[in-house]
C-alpha cells in the first residue's frame, strides 16, 4: 500500500481518501463498527486505511439480516407460533415472536458483531 503525502507548510500530511463505493450500513453494521472502534482499534484503523471497512460493515449487516429473516420463521414454526395462535391470542403471539427475535439477535451479536465466527 502506497500512501501519498501533501506538503502543508513545513509538514507532510497523508492524502487519505474514502473510496467512491456506496454501501448500505444498517443496525448491525453500525454495531460492528462501534465494537471495532472501541475494542479492536488496530483492526479498525487498518481496515479504515485500506478502504475495506465499509465493505466489511455492509457484508456484516447483510449477513445478519439474512440470518434474522431465515431463523425467526423457522423458530416460530418449531415453537408453534403461527397464525392460529395470532387469531386466538394476539398479545401472546407478539410476546412469543419478540422472544424469538431476541434470541436470534443474541446469536447474531455473539457470532457476527462481537468477534464470533465472522472475525476478520
Biopython code that builds the backbone (N, CA, C, O; Angstrom):
import numpy as np
from Bio.PDB.StructureBuilder import StructureBuilder

atoms = [
    (1, "UNK", "N", (0.845, -1.171, 0.000)),
    (1, "UNK", "CA", (0.000, 0.000, 0.000)),
    (1, "UNK", "C", (0.891, 1.234, 0.000)),
    (1, "UNK", "O", (1.770, 1.383, 0.848)),
    (2, "UNK", "N", (0.649, 2.112, -0.962)),
    (2, "UNK", "CA", (1.433, 3.334, -1.073)),
    (2, "UNK", "C", (0.579, 4.505, -0.622)),
    (2, "UNK", "O", (-0.541, 4.689, -1.099)),
    (3, "UNK", "N", (1.105, 5.285, 0.289)),
    (3, "UNK", "CA", (0.399, 6.463, 0.797)),
    (3, "UNK", "C", (1.098, 7.698, 0.257)),
    (3, "UNK", "O", (2.313, 7.845, 0.389)),
    (4, "UNK", "N", (0.329, 8.574, -0.344)),
    (4, "UNK", "CA", (0.875, 9.830, -0.838)),
    (4, "UNK", "C", (0.710, 10.901, 0.230)),
    (4, "UNK", "O", (-0.224, 10.862, 1.031)),
    (5, "UNK", "N", (1.634, 11.861, 0.229)),
    (5, "UNK", "CA", (1.617, 12.922, 1.229)),
    (5, "UNK", "C", (1.531, 14.277, 0.547)),
    (5, "UNK", "O", (2.058, 14.473, -0.548)),
    (6, "UNK", "N", (0.864, 15.198, 1.205)),
    (6, "UNK", "CA", (0.771, 16.575, 0.748)),
    (6, "UNK", "C", (1.568, 17.455, 1.701)),
    (6, "UNK", "O", (1.514, 17.275, 2.917)),
    (7, "UNK", "N", (2.305, 18.405, 1.142)),
    (7, "UNK", "CA", (3.079, 19.299, 1.991)),
    (7, "UNK", "C", (2.230, 20.511, 2.344)),
    (7, "UNK", "O", (1.777, 21.241, 1.462)),
    (8, "UNK", "N", (2.019, 20.720, 3.636)),
    (8, "UNK", "CA", (1.290, 21.880, 4.152)),
    (8, "UNK", "C", (2.239, 22.643, 5.058)),
    (8, "UNK", "O", (2.456, 22.264, 6.209)),
    (9, "UNK", "N", (2.799, 23.711, 4.533)),
    (9, "UNK", "CA", (3.779, 24.464, 5.313)),
    (9, "UNK", "C", (5.041, 23.629, 5.470)),
    (9, "UNK", "O", (5.662, 23.244, 4.478)),
    (10, "UNK", "N", (5.422, 23.346, 6.712)),
    (10, "UNK", "CA", (6.607, 22.544, 6.990)),
    (10, "UNK", "C", (6.274, 21.074, 7.232)),
    (10, "UNK", "O", (7.171, 20.282, 7.521)),
    (11, "UNK", "N", (5.006, 20.698, 7.119)),
    (11, "UNK", "CA", (4.575, 19.347, 7.479)),
    (11, "UNK", "C", (4.063, 18.592, 6.264)),
    (11, "UNK", "O", (3.522, 19.182, 5.329)),
    (12, "UNK", "N", (4.241, 17.289, 6.293)),
    (12, "UNK", "CA", (3.665, 16.400, 5.291)),
    (12, "UNK", "C", (2.477, 15.678, 5.926)),
    (12, "UNK", "O", (2.597, 15.062, 6.985)),
    (13, "UNK", "N", (1.342, 15.768, 5.262)),
    (13, "UNK", "CA", (0.104, 15.166, 5.764)),
    (13, "UNK", "C", (-0.320, 14.083, 4.783)),
    (13, "UNK", "O", (-0.307, 14.319, 3.575)),
    (14, "UNK", "N", (-0.703, 12.884, 5.275)),
    (14, "UNK", "CA", (-1.148, 11.835, 4.346)),
    (14, "UNK", "C", (-2.409, 12.257, 3.590)),
    (14, "UNK", "O", (-3.343, 12.807, 4.175)),
    (15, "UNK", "N", (-2.422, 11.995, 2.300)),
    (15, "UNK", "CA", (-3.567, 12.326, 1.448)),
    (15, "UNK", "C", (-4.495, 11.114, 1.415)),
    (15, "UNK", "O", (-4.468, 10.317, 0.477)),
    (16, "UNK", "N", (-5.310, 10.994, 2.448)),
    (16, "UNK", "CA", (-6.223, 9.856, 2.560)),
    (16, "UNK", "C", (-7.555, 10.202, 1.923)),
    (16, "UNK", "O", (-8.058, 11.315, 2.077)),
    (17, "UNK", "N", (-8.119, 9.251, 1.213)),
    (17, "UNK", "CA", (-9.428, 9.445, 0.591)),
    (17, "UNK", "C", (-10.317, 8.246, 0.908)),
    (17, "UNK", "O", (-9.839, 7.149, 1.199)),
    (18, "UNK", "N", (-11.598, 8.486, 0.845)),
    (18, "UNK", "CA", (-12.580, 7.426, 1.057)),
    (18, "UNK", "C", (-12.973, 6.884, -0.309)),
    (18, "UNK", "O", (-13.179, 7.664, -1.238)),
    (19, "UNK", "N", (-13.082, 5.560, -0.456)),
    (19, "UNK", "CA", (-13.484, 5.016, -1.756)),
    (19, "UNK", "C", (-14.859, 5.550, -2.184)),
    (19, "UNK", "O", (-15.693, 5.894, -1.346)),
    (20, "UNK", "N", (-15.077, 5.611, -3.510)),
    (20, "UNK", "CA", (-16.325, 6.145, -4.050)),
    (20, "UNK", "C", (-17.495, 5.175, -3.934)),
    (20, "UNK", "O", (-18.636, 5.566, -4.182)),
    (21, "UNK", "N", (-17.245, 3.940, -3.569)),
    (21, "UNK", "CA", (-18.305, 2.949, -3.493)),
    (21, "UNK", "C", (-19.307, 3.320, -2.401)),
    (21, "UNK", "O", (-18.942, 3.852, -1.352)),
    (22, "UNK", "N", (-20.571, 3.026, -2.674)),
    (22, "UNK", "CA", (-21.629, 3.313, -1.708)),
    (22, "UNK", "C", (-22.124, 1.997, -1.110)),
    (22, "UNK", "O", (-22.506, 1.080, -1.837)),
    (23, "UNK", "N", (-22.114, 1.914, 0.201)),
    (23, "UNK", "CA", (-22.585, 0.727, 0.895)),
    (23, "UNK", "C", (-23.708, 1.114, 1.843)),
    (23, "UNK", "O", (-23.670, 2.164, 2.483)),
    (24, "UNK", "N", (-24.702, 0.250, 1.921)),
    (24, "UNK", "CA", (-25.802, 0.466, 2.845)),
    (24, "UNK", "C", (-25.478, -0.229, 4.160)),
    (24, "UNK", "O", (-25.355, -1.453, 4.214)),
    (25, "UNK", "N", (-25.342, 0.556, 5.208)),
    (25, "UNK", "CA", (-24.982, 0.007, 6.514)),
    (25, "UNK", "C", (-26.117, 0.299, 7.476)),
    (25, "UNK", "O", (-26.482, 1.455, 7.693)),
    (26, "UNK", "N", (-26.668, -0.754, 8.049)),
    (26, "UNK", "CA", (-27.792, -0.621, 8.964)),
    (26, "UNK", "C", (-27.378, -0.851, 10.404)),
    (26, "UNK", "O", (-26.235, -0.604, 10.788)),
    (27, "UNK", "N", (-28.320, -1.323, 11.186)),
    (27, "UNK", "CA", (-28.147, -1.512, 12.622)),
    (27, "UNK", "C", (-26.944, -2.392, 12.955)),
    (27, "UNK", "O", (-26.112, -2.018, 13.781)),
    (28, "UNK", "N", (-26.852, -3.545, 12.325)),
    (28, "UNK", "CA", (-25.800, -4.498, 12.674)),
    (28, "UNK", "C", (-24.434, -4.026, 12.197)),
    (28, "UNK", "O", (-23.429, -4.280, 12.861)),
    (29, "UNK", "N", (-24.383, -3.344, 11.058)),
    (29, "UNK", "CA", (-23.123, -2.778, 10.583)),
    (29, "UNK", "C", (-22.622, -1.684, 11.511)),
    (29, "UNK", "O", (-21.424, -1.583, 11.777)),
    (30, "UNK", "N", (-23.546, -0.867, 12.001)),
    (30, "UNK", "CA", (-23.135, 0.203, 12.924)),
    (30, "UNK", "C", (-22.674, -0.372, 14.268)),
    (30, "UNK", "O", (-21.727, 0.133, 14.871)),
    (31, "UNK", "N", (-23.345, -1.428, 14.731)),
    (31, "UNK", "CA", (-22.910, -2.063, 15.975)),
    (31, "UNK", "C", (-21.511, -2.648, 15.817)),
    (31, "UNK", "O", (-20.675, -2.525, 16.712)),
    (32, "UNK", "N", (-21.259, -3.289, 14.666)),
    (32, "UNK", "CA", (-19.939, -3.857, 14.411)),
    (32, "UNK", "C", (-18.886, -2.758, 14.351)),
    (32, "UNK", "O", (-17.794, -2.918, 14.896)),
    (33, "UNK", "N", (-19.206, -1.631, 13.684)),
    (33, "UNK", "CA", (-18.252, -0.519, 13.597)),
    (33, "UNK", "C", (-17.888, 0.000, 14.983)),
    (33, "UNK", "O", (-16.714, 0.225, 15.275)),
    (34, "UNK", "N", (-18.891, 0.189, 15.839)),
    (34, "UNK", "CA", (-18.617, 0.684, 17.188)),
    (34, "UNK", "C", (-17.784, -0.309, 17.988)),
    (34, "UNK", "O", (-16.896, 0.084, 18.745)),
    (35, "UNK", "N", (-18.074, -1.598, 17.819)),
    (35, "UNK", "CA", (-17.275, -2.608, 18.524)),
    (35, "UNK", "C", (-15.829, -2.542, 18.060)),
    (35, "UNK", "O", (-14.917, -2.514, 18.886)),
    (36, "UNK", "N", (-15.605, -2.519, 16.749)),
    (36, "UNK", "CA", (-14.238, -2.457, 16.231)),
    (36, "UNK", "C", (-13.543, -1.176, 16.684)),
    (36, "UNK", "O", (-12.375, -1.207, 17.074)),
    (37, "UNK", "N", (-14.245, -0.064, 16.635)),
    (37, "UNK", "CA", (-13.647, 1.221, 17.005)),
    (37, "UNK", "C", (-13.225, 1.258, 18.468)),
    (37, "UNK", "O", (-12.183, 1.821, 18.803)),
    (38, "UNK", "N", (-14.035, 0.659, 19.340)),
    (38, "UNK", "CA", (-13.744, 0.734, 20.769)),
    (38, "UNK", "C", (-12.859, -0.404, 21.279)),
    (38, "UNK", "O", (-12.046, -0.194, 22.180)),
    (39, "UNK", "N", (-13.005, -1.598, 20.717)),
    (39, "UNK", "CA", (-12.338, -2.760, 21.300)),
    (39, "UNK", "C", (-11.283, -3.400, 20.407)),
    (39, "UNK", "O", (-10.449, -4.163, 20.897)),
    (40, "UNK", "N", (-11.299, -3.111, 19.127)),
    (40, "UNK", "CA", (-10.301, -3.655, 18.206)),
    (40, "UNK", "C", (-9.744, -2.504, 17.379)),
    (40, "UNK", "O", (-9.883, -2.478, 16.156)),
    (41, "UNK", "N", (-9.118, -1.559, 18.056)),
    (41, "UNK", "CA", (-8.697, -0.308, 17.435)),
    (41, "UNK", "C", (-7.695, -0.512, 16.305)),
    (41, "UNK", "O", (-7.750, 0.185, 15.292)),
    (42, "UNK", "N", (-6.794, -1.450, 16.474)),
    (42, "UNK", "CA", (-5.809, -1.710, 15.425)),
    (42, "UNK", "C", (-6.460, -2.217, 14.158)),
    (42, "UNK", "O", (-6.167, -1.727, 13.067)),
    (43, "UNK", "N", (-7.335, -3.190, 14.290)),
    (43, "UNK", "CA", (-8.044, -3.742, 13.141)),
    (43, "UNK", "C", (-8.914, -2.674, 12.482)),
    (43, "UNK", "O", (-8.967, -2.578, 11.256)),
    (44, "UNK", "N", (-9.589, -1.881, 13.296)),
    (44, "UNK", "CA", (-10.433, -0.801, 12.780)),
    (44, "UNK", "C", (-9.601, 0.175, 11.953)),
    (44, "UNK", "O", (-10.005, 0.554, 10.854)),
    (45, "UNK", "N", (-8.463, 0.578, 12.461)),
    (45, "UNK", "CA", (-7.610, 1.539, 11.764)),
    (45, "UNK", "C", (-7.071, 0.962, 10.460)),
    (45, "UNK", "O", (-7.061, 1.645, 9.436)),
    (46, "UNK", "N", (-6.628, -0.281, 10.493)),
    (46, "UNK", "CA", (-6.104, -0.918, 9.282)),
    (46, "UNK", "C", (-7.189, -1.010, 8.219)),
    (46, "UNK", "O", (-6.949, -0.694, 7.054)),
    (47, "UNK", "N", (-8.378, -1.440, 8.615)),
    (47, "UNK", "CA", (-9.470, -1.557, 7.647)),
    (47, "UNK", "C", (-9.888, -0.187, 7.114)),
    (47, "UNK", "O", (-10.218, -0.051, 5.936)),
    (48, "UNK", "N", (-9.874, 0.808, 7.966)),
    (48, "UNK", "CA", (-10.220, 2.168, 7.546)),
    (48, "UNK", "C", (-9.204, 2.693, 6.536)),
    (48, "UNK", "O", (-9.581, 3.281, 5.522)),
    (49, "UNK", "N", (-7.926, 2.482, 6.809)),
    (49, "UNK", "CA", (-6.884, 2.963, 5.904)),
    (49, "UNK", "C", (-6.841, 2.176, 4.605)),
    (49, "UNK", "O", (-6.535, 2.739, 3.554)),
    (50, "UNK", "N", (-7.142, 0.888, 4.657)),
    (50, "UNK", "CA", (-7.149, 0.062, 3.443)),
    (50, "UNK", "C", (-8.390, 0.300, 2.589)),
    (50, "UNK", "O", (-8.421, -0.079, 1.418)),
    (51, "UNK", "N", (-9.403, 0.919, 3.164)),
    (51, "UNK", "CA", (-10.640, 1.142, 2.440)),
    (51, "UNK", "C", (-11.566, -0.062, 2.433)),
    (51, "UNK", "O", (-12.471, -0.140, 1.602)),
    (52, "UNK", "N", (-11.352, -1.009, 3.355)),
    (52, "UNK", "CA", (-12.182, -2.216, 3.394)),
    (52, "UNK", "C", (-13.230, -2.173, 4.495)),
    (52, "UNK", "O", (-14.050, -3.085, 4.597)),
    (53, "UNK", "N", (-13.218, -1.145, 5.311)),
    (53, "UNK", "CA", (-14.132, -1.093, 6.452)),
    (53, "UNK", "C", (-15.599, -1.035, 6.016)),
    (53, "UNK", "O", (-16.425, -1.791, 6.527)),
    (54, "UNK", "N", (-15.922, -0.159, 5.092)),
    (54, "UNK", "CA", (-17.316, -0.014, 4.669)),
    (54, "UNK", "C", (-17.845, -1.291, 4.031)),
    (54, "UNK", "O", (-18.984, -1.686, 4.276)),
    (55, "UNK", "N", (-17.023, -1.933, 3.216)),
    (55, "UNK", "CA", (-17.438, -3.185, 2.592)),
    (55, "UNK", "C", (-17.681, -4.258, 3.655)),
    (55, "UNK", "O", (-18.656, -5.006, 3.577)),
    (56, "UNK", "N", (-16.800, -4.328, 4.636)),
    (56, "UNK", "CA", (-16.938, -5.299, 5.728)),
    (56, "UNK", "C", (-18.228, -5.047, 6.517)),
    (56, "UNK", "O", (-18.966, -5.982, 6.826)),
    (57, "UNK", "N", (-18.490, -3.793, 6.833)),
    (57, "UNK", "CA", (-19.686, -3.455, 7.601)),
    (57, "UNK", "C", (-20.959, -3.762, 6.819)),
    (57, "UNK", "O", (-21.935, -4.247, 7.391)),
    (58, "UNK", "N", (-20.958, -3.487, 5.528)),
    (58, "UNK", "CA", (-22.124, -3.792, 4.692)),
    (58, "UNK", "C", (-22.336, -5.299, 4.607)),
    (58, "UNK", "O", (-23.473, -5.770, 4.633)),
    (59, "UNK", "N", (-21.258, -6.048, 4.507)),
    (59, "UNK", "CA", (-21.352, -7.514, 4.451)),
    (59, "UNK", "C", (-21.892, -8.076, 5.764)),
    (59, "UNK", "O", (-22.732, -8.976, 5.758)),
    (60, "UNK", "N", (-21.416, -7.552, 6.872)),
    (60, "UNK", "CA", (-21.913, -7.975, 8.191)),
    (60, "UNK", "C", (-23.406, -7.677, 8.294)),
    (60, "UNK", "O", (-24.180, -8.534, 8.722)),
    (61, "UNK", "N", (-23.812, -6.484, 7.909)),
    (61, "UNK", "CA", (-25.211, -6.084, 8.010)),
    (61, "UNK", "C", (-26.092, -6.988, 7.151)),
    (61, "UNK", "O", (-27.142, -7.443, 7.604)),
    (62, "UNK", "N", (-25.675, -7.247, 5.929)),
    (62, "UNK", "CA", (-26.450, -8.101, 5.028)),
    (62, "UNK", "C", (-26.555, -9.517, 5.584)),
    (62, "UNK", "O", (-27.636, -10.106, 5.584)),
    (63, "UNK", "N", (-25.450, -10.059, 6.051)),
    (63, "UNK", "CA", (-25.436, -11.415, 6.599)),
    (63, "UNK", "C", (-26.337, -11.523, 7.823)),
    (63, "UNK", "O", (-27.071, -12.501, 7.969)),
    (64, "UNK", "N", (-26.287, -10.543, 8.689)),
    (64, "UNK", "CA", (-27.116, -10.562, 9.897)),
    (64, "UNK", "C", (-28.599, -10.480, 9.567)),
    (64, "UNK", "O", (-29.409, -11.183, 10.171)),
    (65, "UNK", "N", (-28.961, -9.626, 8.614)),
    (65, "UNK", "CA", (-30.368, -9.518, 8.222)),
    (65, "UNK", "C", (-30.859, -10.815, 7.572)),
    (65, "UNK", "O", (-31.992, -11.237, 7.800)),
    (66, "UNK", "N", (-30.009, -11.439, 6.770)),
    (66, "UNK", "CA", (-30.390, -12.715, 6.160)),
    (66, "UNK", "C", (-30.590, -13.783, 7.223)),
    (66, "UNK", "O", (-31.531, -14.572, 7.150)),
    (67, "UNK", "N", (-29.709, -13.805, 8.202)),
    (67, "UNK", "CA", (-29.835, -14.778, 9.285)),
    (67, "UNK", "C", (-31.117, -14.533, 10.083)),
    (67, "UNK", "O", (-31.823, -15.483, 10.425)),
    (68, "UNK", "N", (-31.417, -13.299, 10.376)),
    (68, "UNK", "CA", (-32.632, -12.953, 11.102)),
    (68, "UNK", "C", (-33.872, -13.373, 10.311)),
    (68, "UNK", "O", (-34.798, -13.969, 10.862)),
    (69, "UNK", "N", (-33.879, -13.056, 9.018)),
    (69, "UNK", "CA", (-35.024, -13.403, 8.173)),
    (69, "UNK", "C", (-35.192, -14.912, 8.009)),
    (69, "UNK", "O", (-36.307, -15.388, 7.794)),
    (70, "UNK", "N", (-34.122, -15.652, 8.105)),
    (70, "UNK", "CA", (-34.173, -17.100, 7.941)),
    (70, "UNK", "C", (-34.545, -17.818, 9.240)),
    (70, "UNK", "O", (-35.336, -18.761, 9.223)),
    (71, "UNK", "N", (-33.976, -17.375, 10.364)),
    (71, "UNK", "CA", (-34.156, -18.108, 11.612)),
    (71, "UNK", "C", (-35.458, -17.810, 12.347)),
    (71, "UNK", "O", (-36.027, -18.705, 12.972)),
    (72, "UNK", "N", (-35.938, -16.575, 12.285)),
    (72, "UNK", "CA", (-37.170, -16.232, 13.026)),
    (72, "UNK", "C", (-38.354, -17.085, 12.572)),
    (72, "UNK", "O", (-39.042, -17.643, 13.426)),
    (73, "UNK", "N", (-38.627, -17.214, 11.265)),
    (73, "UNK", "CA", (-39.756, -18.067, 10.870)),
    (73, "UNK", "C", (-39.557, -19.544, 11.229)),
    (73, "UNK", "O", (-40.510, -20.227, 11.603)),
    (74, "UNK", "N", (-38.320, -20.032, 11.115)),
    (74, "UNK", "CA", (-38.055, -21.434, 11.466)),
    (74, "UNK", "C", (-38.313, -21.690, 12.947)),
    (74, "UNK", "O", (-38.933, -22.687, 13.318)),
    (75, "UNK", "N", (-37.832, -20.781, 13.785)),
    (75, "UNK", "CA", (-38.029, -20.960, 15.223)),
    (75, "UNK", "C", (-39.500, -20.796, 15.596)),
    (75, "UNK", "O", (-40.002, -21.501, 16.471)),
    (76, "UNK", "N", (-40.190, -19.871, 14.938)),
    (76, "UNK", "CA", (-41.617, -19.674, 15.211)),
    (76, "UNK", "C", (-42.405, -20.926, 14.840)),
    (76, "UNK", "O", (-43.297, -21.344, 15.578)),
    (77, "UNK", "N", (-42.080, -21.516, 13.716)),
    (77, "UNK", "CA", (-42.763, -22.742, 13.291)),
    (77, "UNK", "C", (-42.484, -23.882, 14.260)),
    (77, "UNK", "O", (-43.390, -24.632, 14.622)),
    (78, "UNK", "N", (-41.242, -24.009, 14.673)),
    (78, "UNK", "CA", (-40.860, -25.084, 15.591)),
    (78, "UNK", "C", (-41.546, -24.942, 16.949)),
    (78, "UNK", "O", (-41.855, -25.943, 17.595)),
    (79, "UNK", "N", (-41.785, -23.707, 17.382)),
    (79, "UNK", "CA", (-42.386, -23.473, 18.692)),
    (79, "UNK", "C", (-43.901, -23.296, 18.635)),
    (79, "UNK", "O", (-44.533, -23.011, 19.651)),
    (80, "UNK", "N", (-44.481, -23.465, 17.452)),
    (80, "UNK", "CA", (-45.924, -23.400, 17.342)),
    (80, "UNK", "C", (-46.504, -21.997, 17.367)),
    (80, "UNK", "O", (-47.679, -21.815, 17.685)),
    (81, "UNK", "N", (-45.698, -21.015, 17.037)),
    (81, "UNK", "CA", (-46.176, -19.635, 16.972)),
    (81, "UNK", "C", (-46.636, -19.410, 15.537)),
    (81, "UNK", "O", (-45.824, -19.137, 14.653)),
    (82, "UNK", "N", (-47.938, -19.525, 15.311)),
    (82, "UNK", "CA", (-48.472, -19.470, 13.956)),
    (82, "UNK", "C", (-49.690, -18.553, 13.891)),
    (82, "UNK", "O", (-50.031, -17.868, 14.855)),
    (83, "UNK", "N", (-50.327, -18.559, 12.738)),
    (83, "UNK", "CA", (-51.485, -17.690, 12.526)),
    (83, "UNK", "C", (-52.666, -18.087, 13.408)),
    (83, "UNK", "O", (-53.480, -17.239, 13.774)),
    (84, "UNK", "N", (-52.763, -19.369, 13.750)),
    (84, "UNK", "CA", (-53.861, -19.806, 14.627)),
    (84, "UNK", "C", (-53.715, -19.173, 16.011)),
    (84, "UNK", "O", (-54.694, -18.706, 16.594)),
    (85, "UNK", "N", (-52.495, -19.160, 16.527)),
    (85, "UNK", "CA", (-52.249, -18.508, 17.821)),
    (85, "UNK", "C", (-52.522, -17.007, 17.715)),
    (85, "UNK", "O", (-53.079, -16.406, 18.634)),
    (86, "UNK", "N", (-52.129, -16.412, 16.597)),
    (86, "UNK", "CA", (-52.344, -14.978, 16.392)),
    (86, "UNK", "C", (-53.839, -14.650, 16.391)),
    (86, "UNK", "O", (-54.245, -13.610, 16.909)),
    (87, "UNK", "N", (-54.660, -15.534, 15.811)),
    (87, "UNK", "CA", (-56.104, -15.309, 15.767)),
    (87, "UNK", "C", (-56.739, -15.456, 17.142)),
    (87, "UNK", "O", (-57.706, -14.763, 17.459)),
    (88, "UNK", "N", (-56.199, -16.360, 17.963)),
    (88, "UNK", "CA", (-56.774, -16.623, 19.281)),
    (88, "UNK", "C", (-56.303, -15.610, 20.319)),
    (88, "UNK", "O", (-57.110, -15.047, 21.058)),
    (89, "UNK", "N", (-54.981, -15.381, 20.369)),
    (89, "UNK", "CA", (-54.410, -14.514, 21.409)),
    (89, "UNK", "C", (-53.275, -13.684, 20.806)),
    (89, "UNK", "O", (-52.125, -14.123, 20.774)),
    (90, "UNK", "N", (-53.602, -12.501, 20.336)),
    (90, "UNK", "CA", (-52.615, -11.664, 19.655)),
    (90, "UNK", "C", (-51.462, -11.247, 20.560)),
    (90, "UNK", "O", (-50.309, -11.235, 20.129)),
    (91, "UNK", "N", (-51.759, -10.912, 21.788)),
    (91, "UNK", "CA", (-50.695, -10.464, 22.702)),
    (91, "UNK", "C", (-49.706, -11.591, 23.001)),
    (91, "UNK", "O", (-48.505, -11.342, 23.098)),
    (92, "UNK", "N", (-50.182, -12.799, 23.146)),
    (92, "UNK", "CA", (-49.299, -13.947, 23.360)),
    (92, "UNK", "C", (-48.438, -14.181, 22.124)),
    (92, "UNK", "O", (-47.252, -14.489, 22.234)),
    (93, "UNK", "N", (-49.045, -14.032, 20.945)),
    (93, "UNK", "CA", (-48.293, -14.198, 19.702)),
    (93, "UNK", "C", (-47.177, -13.156, 19.613)),
    (93, "UNK", "O", (-46.042, -13.488, 19.271)),
    (94, "UNK", "N", (-47.496, -11.904, 19.919)),
    (94, "UNK", "CA", (-46.495, -10.829, 19.880)),
    (94, "UNK", "C", (-45.395, -11.094, 20.901)),
    (94, "UNK", "O", (-44.214, -10.934, 20.592)),
    (95, "UNK", "N", (-45.764, -11.493, 22.103)),
    (95, "UNK", "CA", (-44.774, -11.772, 23.145)),
    (95, "UNK", "C", (-43.813, -12.877, 22.710)),
    (95, "UNK", "O", (-42.598, -12.749, 22.861)),
    (96, "UNK", "N", (-44.357, -13.940, 22.179)),
    (96, "UNK", "CA", (-43.515, -15.064, 21.773)),
    (96, "UNK", "C", (-42.653, -14.728, 20.563)),
    (96, "UNK", "O", (-41.505, -15.167, 20.479)),
    (97, "UNK", "N", (-43.193, -13.957, 19.628)),
    (97, "UNK", "CA", (-42.393, -13.542, 18.464)),
    (97, "UNK", "C", (-41.252, -12.618, 18.891)),
    (97, "UNK", "O", (-40.144, -12.719, 18.364)),
    (98, "UNK", "N", (-41.514, -11.729, 19.833)),
    (98, "UNK", "CA", (-40.455, -10.853, 20.344)),
    (98, "UNK", "C", (-39.370, -11.651, 21.053)),
    (98, "UNK", "O", (-38.187, -11.334, 20.928)),
    (99, "UNK", "N", (-39.757, -12.675, 21.789)),
    (99, "UNK", "CA", (-38.767, -13.532, 22.454)),
    (99, "UNK", "C", (-37.914, -14.279, 21.432)),
    (99, "UNK", "O", (-36.700, -14.401, 21.595)),
    (100, "UNK", "N", (-38.551, -14.771, 20.391)),
    (100, "UNK", "CA", (-37.815, -15.475, 19.335)),
    (100, "UNK", "C", (-36.830, -14.528, 18.660)),
    (100, "UNK", "O", (-35.670, -14.879, 18.444)),
    (101, "UNK", "N", (-37.296, -13.331, 18.328)),
    (101, "UNK", "CA", (-36.404, -12.358, 17.685)),
    (101, "UNK", "C", (-35.239, -11.983, 18.597)),
    (101, "UNK", "O", (-34.113, -11.811, 18.130)),
    (102, "UNK", "N", (-35.506, -11.856, 19.886)),
    (102, "UNK", "CA", (-34.431, -11.524, 20.832)),
    (102, "UNK", "C", (-33.393, -12.637, 20.891)),
    (102, "UNK", "O", (-32.194, -12.367, 20.952)),
    (103, "UNK", "N", (-33.843, -13.871, 20.874)),
    (103, "UNK", "CA", (-32.896, -14.996, 20.906)),
    (103, "UNK", "C", (-32.055, -15.045, 19.638)),
    (103, "UNK", "O", (-30.851, -15.297, 19.700)),
    (104, "UNK", "N", (-32.676, -14.809, 18.500)),
    (104, "UNK", "CA", (-31.926, -14.799, 17.246)),
    (104, "UNK", "C", (-30.925, -13.648, 17.240)),
    (104, "UNK", "O", (-29.797, -13.818, 16.777)),
    (105, "UNK", "N", (-31.318, -12.485, 17.744)),
    (105, "UNK", "CA", (-30.387, -11.361, 17.789)),
    (105, "UNK", "C", (-29.211, -11.645, 18.720)),
    (105, "UNK", "O", (-28.096, -11.199, 18.449)),
    (106, "UNK", "N", (-29.436, -12.370, 19.799)),
    (106, "UNK", "CA", (-28.323, -12.749, 20.673)),
    (106, "UNK", "C", (-27.325, -13.625, 19.923)),
    (106, "UNK", "O", (-26.116, -13.473, 20.098)),
    (107, "UNK", "N", (-27.816, -14.533, 19.098)),
    (107, "UNK", "CA", (-26.928, -15.350, 18.267)),
    (107, "UNK", "C", (-26.148, -14.480, 17.295)),
    (107, "UNK", "O", (-24.945, -14.664, 17.107)),
    (108, "UNK", "N", (-26.837, -13.540, 16.683)),
    (108, "UNK", "CA", (-26.189, -12.640, 15.731)),
    (108, "UNK", "C", (-25.107, -11.819, 16.427)),
    (108, "UNK", "O", (-23.995, -11.694, 15.914)),
    (109, "UNK", "N", (-25.427, -11.265, 17.582)),
    (109, "UNK", "CA", (-24.437, -10.465, 18.306)),
    (109, "UNK", "C", (-23.205, -11.297, 18.651)),
    (109, "UNK", "O", (-22.075, -10.835, 18.491)),
    (110, "UNK", "N", (-23.421, -12.501, 19.115)),
    (110, "UNK", "CA", (-22.302, -13.360, 19.504)),
    (110, "UNK", "C", (-21.472, -13.781, 18.303)),
    (110, "UNK", "O", (-20.244, -13.716, 18.343)),
    (111, "UNK", "N", (-22.135, -14.213, 17.230)),
    (111, "UNK", "CA", (-21.419, -14.796, 16.102)),
    (111, "UNK", "C", (-20.841, -13.778, 15.133)),
    (111, "UNK", "O", (-19.794, -14.030, 14.536)),
    (112, "UNK", "N", (-21.493, -12.634, 14.959)),
    (112, "UNK", "CA", (-21.075, -11.713, 13.907)),
    (112, "UNK", "C", (-20.629, -10.339, 14.388)),
    (112, "UNK", "O", (-19.726, -9.752, 13.793)),
    (113, "UNK", "N", (-21.223, -9.819, 15.427)),
    (113, "UNK", "CA", (-20.916, -8.446, 15.834)),
    (113, "UNK", "C", (-19.714, -8.398, 16.774)),
    (113, "UNK", "O", (-18.774, -7.637, 16.546)),
    (114, "UNK", "N", (-19.745, -9.196, 17.810)),
    (114, "UNK", "CA", (-18.722, -9.119, 18.863)),
    (114, "UNK", "C", (-17.708, -10.243, 18.753)),
    (114, "UNK", "O", (-17.567, -11.058, 19.664)),
    (115, "UNK", "N", (-16.996, -10.281, 17.619)),
    (115, "UNK", "CA", (-15.868, -11.193, 17.385)),
    (115, "UNK", "C", (-16.204, -12.662, 17.549)),
    (115, "UNK", "O", (-15.541, -13.374, 18.303)),
    (116, "UNK", "N", (-17.199, -13.105, 16.869)),
    (116, "UNK", "CA", (-17.507, -14.516, 16.838)),
    (116, "UNK", "C", (-16.874, -15.155, 15.614)),
    (116, "UNK", "O", (-15.693, -14.949, 15.334)),
    (117, "UNK", "N", (-17.649, -15.915, 14.901)),
    (117, "UNK", "CA", (-17.171, -16.701, 13.764)),
    (117, "UNK", "C", (-16.777, -15.837, 12.582)),
    (117, "UNK", "O", (-16.026, -16.304, 11.726)),
    (118, "UNK", "N", (-17.247, -14.602, 12.491)),
    (118, "UNK", "CA", (-17.014, -13.773, 11.307)),
    (118, "UNK", "C", (-15.854, -12.814, 11.507)),
    (118, "UNK", "O", (-15.747, -11.816, 10.796)),
    (119, "UNK", "N", (-14.992, -13.102, 12.458)),
    (119, "UNK", "CA", (-13.873, -12.205, 12.738)),
    (119, "UNK", "C", (-12.970, -12.108, 11.522)),
    (119, "UNK", "O", (-12.733, -13.098, 10.829)),
    (120, "UNK", "N", (-12.472, -10.912, 11.269)),
    (120, "UNK", "CA", (-11.622, -10.660, 10.112)),
    (120, "UNK", "C", (-10.208, -11.080, 10.415)),
    (120, "UNK", "O", (-9.329, -10.949, 9.563)),
]
sb = StructureBuilder()
sb.init_structure("model")
sb.init_model(0)
sb.init_chain("A")
sb.init_seg("    ")
for serial, (resi, resn, name, xyz) in enumerate(atoms, 1):
    if name == "N":
        sb.init_residue(resn, " ", resi, " ")
    sb.init_atom(name, np.array(xyz, "f"), 0.0, 1.0, " ", f" {name:<3s}", serial, name[0])
structure = sb.get_structure()
